[in-house]
Amino acid sequence: MPNQVPLVSYLVLGDDPHLIAHECTNCKARFFDRRNGCAKCFGTEFKDVSLPKEGKVRAFSVVHSAAPGIKVPFVASVIECGTTRVSANIINVDPKPENVKLGMKVKLATYVLGKDEAGTEAIGFGFEPA
Amino acid sequence: MASENLYILGIHMTKFGKYPNRDLIDLAAEAAQGAFKDGGVTMGDMNILAAGNLRGTGRIGQPLQKQIGQTGIPVYNVTNACATGATAMRVVMMAIKAGEADMGLAVGSEKLAGVGLLTGANVKADGKTWTPEGRYDAVSATDGRIGTETMPGVFAQIGMEYGSRYGEVSFETFAKISEKNHYHSTLNPLAAYQKRMSLEEIMKDVMVAYPNTRPMCSANSDGAAATVIVSEKKLRTLSKAQQDRAVKIAASILTTDPWEDGCQVLANVNTCTREAAKQAYAQAGVGPKDLHLIELHDCFATAELVHYDNLMLCDEGAAVEHFNSGATWREGRQPVNVSGGLESKGHPIAATGIANVWEIATHLRGEAGPRQIEGAKIGMTHVIGLGNTCAIHILQK
């Protein structure tokens, strides 16, 4: 199996790919990016927590006009994984509005985004209908 | 507002559209000189200048002085996303309230015609080896792979998210909002587009980000707007004609979005708008029902709907019913975006937050011609700067 790297560091690869969030140890607010402090309570201590791999569609758009290199149309969405909202594409679905519903159950899926010169695969993620 | 009332003394906007042969300064100068003429003053009367521009040099204040009057006054160059123009106004107001000035000019100018899709910042070219970069350690571009950062897509989701909270909103409902605004634009000679569009034409136009088709998106245009703001004390020293046309700034509020779960995943324009509205109503001593007309930030048709609710023009969760009642059409009981809104008037970013004040002021002065909302005495302007900022002004005559 080729070497793999995740598209972003909050995607954990391995036998059981999943997303993690940085959770404020004081107020439990969750974030995905590198943190300087908590936007809710200003705390500076965080721990990584795993997110459920299943969620529900909170919002979506079928995007037909995008940055160069991005295949359109695609479904951009906000997924509610438990109480945590995640930005993701809805994948493995024909990208038409009638195929996506608010509240629809979805689950995490990964895919190979491309290879670099060393043959290392970058792994992206999305959510697919559950 | 605290001690002293502030007034719009003069205000002007250029026609929005395409100006291939005029630069940011030409447009800003037309707006500024127009505002001086409207207010019966000159550059020599200004004690402060705040100049807004987002996507050009971002520093147009001093070049503008060199074209219309170099008097040595303090200049503040302002950027605050789509709230840039409104922020420039507030800079002038804060200087007056702080006692550093009694009259000042706020101007916003933008060249946006033909720029195409506004995307997020996260467009990263792939290198020879995957290298983590940025706050997410991304090895490749994330815009379009992890959701979308394009404005039409972000605001599409903001509209859809309203549906998640209060019941699904149909594509047709969002398109009807655009139909209203394009209808309104036919009476506004300064709008970039003044063409009435049928619901069917809007729904069948090019899909940009469902449910926003092209005419449901703000029009990228060139344009500028400027206003002269004056203290009440100074106004009382001016002529009766000037005093008679002055428009009171009954409220001026700027907020950003407080932390709320999910707000860093999808831009939350709701919390900052609702809070700004609450503060603005309190400051002006009026309620939502007292407003005779509203110019709100319809950067996309999907955005207009959520702001009916955020500005408390309807009961919570009742934005669709409110729109379907016909209230927000110019013939309705509380018209919204009679200028044509950003979808047809155009959205030269830094000009927008002053141009909407021009629209309201023009109605309150009874000078809006064929599109006049009769008897308008109190009106509201609202802008959102993505990221997020909300600025609201309530004007009163």
HADDOCK unambig.tbl for C-alpha pairs under 7 A between the chains (distance, minus, plus):
assign (segid A and resid 7 and name CA) (segid B and resid 138 and name CA) 5.34 0.50 0.50
assign (segid A and resid 7 and name CA) (segid B and resid 139 and name CA) 5.33 0.50 0.50
assign (segid A and resid 7 and name CA) (segid B and resid 140 and name CA) 6.41 0.50 0.50
assign (segid A and resid 8 and name CA) (segid B and resid 136 and name CA) 5.53 0.50 0.50
assign (segid A and resid 8 and name CA) (segid B and resid 137 and name CA) 5.32 0.50 0.50
assign (segid A and resid 8 and name CA) (segid B and resid 138 and name CA) 4.43 0.50 0.50
assign (segid A and resid 8 and name CA) (segid B and resid 139 and name CA) 6.67 0.50 0.50
assign (segid A and resid 9 and name CA) (segid B and resid 136 and name CA) 6.08 0.50 0.50
assign (segid A and resid 9 and name CA) (segid B and resid 137 and name CA) 5.54 0.50 0.50
assign (segid A and resid 9 and name CA) (segid B and resid 138 and name CA) 6.99 0.50 0.50
assign (segid A and resid 33 and name CA) (segid B and resid 135 and name CA) 5.23 0.50 0.50
assign (segid A and resid 33 and name CA) (segid B and resid 136 and name CA) 4.94 0.50 0.50
assign (segid A and resid 34 and name CA) (segid B and resid 135 and name CA) 5.11 0.50 0.50
assign (segid A and resid 34 and name CA) (segid B and resid 136 and name CA) 6.44 0.50 0.50
assign (segid A and resid 39 and name CA) (segid B and resid 259 and name CA) 6.15 0.50 0.50
assign (segid A and resid 40 and name CA) (segid B and resid 259 and name CA) 5.49 0.50 0.50
assign (segid A and resid 58 and name CA) (segid B and resid 161 and name CA) 6.09 0.50 0.50
assign (segid A and resid 58 and name CA) (segid B and resid 164 and name CA) 6.02 0.50 0.50
assign (segid A and resid 59 and name CA) (segid B and resid 157 and name CA) 5.21 0.50 0.50
assign (segid A and resid 59 and name CA) (segid B and resid 160 and name CA) 5.25 0.50 0.50
assign (segid A and resid 59 and name CA) (segid B and resid 161 and name CA) 4.78 0.50 0.50
assign (segid A and resid 59 and name CA) (segid B and resid 164 and name CA) 6.96 0.50 0.50
assign (segid A and resid 60 and name CA) (segid B and resid 157 and name CA) 5.15 0.50 0.50
assign (segid A and resid 60 and name CA) (segid B and resid 160 and name CA) 6.51 0.50 0.50
assign (segid A and resid 61 and name CA) (segid B and resid 153 and name CA) 5.89 0.50 0.50
assign (segid A and resid 61 and name CA) (segid B and resid 156 and name CA) 5.83 0.50 0.50
assign (segid A and resid 61 and name CA) (segid B and resid 157 and name CA) 5.67 0.50 0.50
assign (segid A and resid 61 and name CA) (segid B and resid 209 and name CA) 5.92 0.50 0.50
assign (segid A and resid 61 and name CA) (segid B and resid 210 and name CA) 5.18 0.50 0.50
assign (segid A and resid 61 and name CA) (segid B and resid 211 and name CA) 6.88 0.50 0.50
assign (segid A and resid 62 and name CA) (segid B and resid 209 and name CA) 5.41 0.50 0.50
assign (segid A and resid 62 and name CA) (segid B and resid 210 and name CA) 4.89 0.50 0.50
assign (segid A and resid 63 and name CA) (segid B and resid 153 and name CA) 6.09 0.50 0.50
assign (segid A and resid 63 and name CA) (segid B and resid 208 and name CA) 6.35 0.50 0.50
assign (segid A and resid 63 and name CA) (segid B and resid 209 and name CA) 4.20 0.50 0.50
assign (segid A and resid 63 and name CA) (segid B and resid 210 and name CA) 6.34 0.50 0.50
assign (segid A and resid 64 and name CA) (segid B and resid 207 and name CA) 6.47 0.50 0.50
assign (segid A and resid 64 and name CA) (segid B and resid 208 and name CA) 5.10 0.50 0.50
assign (segid A and resid 64 and name CA) (segid B and resid 209 and name CA) 5.53 0.50 0.50
assign (segid A and resid 65 and name CA) (segid B and resid 208 and name CA) 5.52 0.50 0.50
assign (segid A and resid 65 and name CA) (segid B and resid 209 and name CA) 6.86 0.50 0.50
assign (segid A and resid 66 and name CA) (segid B and resid 144 and name CA) 6.64 0.50 0.50
assign (segid A and resid 66 and name CA) (segid B and resid 150 and name CA) 6.78 0.50 0.50
assign (segid A and resid 67 and name CA) (segid B and resid 119 and name CA) 6.65 0.50 0.50
assign (segid A and resid 70 and name CA) (segid B and resid 144 and name CA) 6.04 0.50 0.50
assign (segid A and resid 76 and name CA) (segid B and resid 147 and name CA) 4.21 0.50 0.50
assign (segid A and resid 76 and name CA) (segid B and resid 148 and name CA) 5.75 0.50 0.50
assign (segid A and resid 77 and name CA) (segid B and resid 147 and name CA) 5.73 0.50 0.50
assign (segid A and resid 84 and name CA) (segid B and resid 262 and name CA) 6.92 0.50 0.50
assign (segid A and resid 85 and name CA) (segid B and resid 262 and name CA) 5.25 0.50 0.50
assign (segid A and resid 85 and name CA) (segid B and resid 265 and name CA) 6.73 0.50 0.50
assign (segid A and resid 86 and name CA) (segid B and resid 265 and name CA) 6.25 0.50 0.50
assign (segid A and resid 87 and name CA) (segid B and resid 146 and name CA) 6.01 0.50 0.50
assign (segid A and resid 87 and name CA) (segid B and resid 147 and name CA) 5.47 0.50 0.50
assign (segid A and resid 87 and name CA) (segid B and resid 265 and name CA) 5.80 0.50 0.50
assign (segid A and resid 88 and name CA) (segid B and resid 146 and name CA) 4.41 0.50 0.50
assign (segid A and resid 88 and name CA) (segid B and resid 147 and name CA) 4.55 0.50 0.50
assign (segid A and resid 89 and name CA) (segid B and resid 145 and name CA) 6.36 0.50 0.50
assign (segid A and resid 89 and name CA) (segid B and resid 146 and name CA) 5.60 0.50 0.50
assign (segid A and resid 89 and name CA) (segid B and resid 147 and name CA) 4.94 0.50 0.50
assign (segid A and resid 102 and name CA) (segid B and resid 164 and name CA) 6.30 0.50 0.50
assign (segid A and resid 116 and name CA) (segid B and resid 128 and name CA) 5.75 0.50 0.50
assign (segid A and resid 116 and name CA) (segid B and resid 129 and name CA) 5.13 0.50 0.50
assign (segid A and resid 116 and name CA) (segid B and resid 130 and name CA) 6.31 0.50 0.50
assign (segid A and resid 117 and name CA) (segid B and resid 128 and name CA) 5.58 0.50 0.50
assign (segid A and resid 117 and name CA) (segid B and resid 129 and name CA) 6.10 0.50 0.50
assign (segid A and resid 118 and name CA) (segid B and resid 129 and name CA) 6.87 0.50 0.50
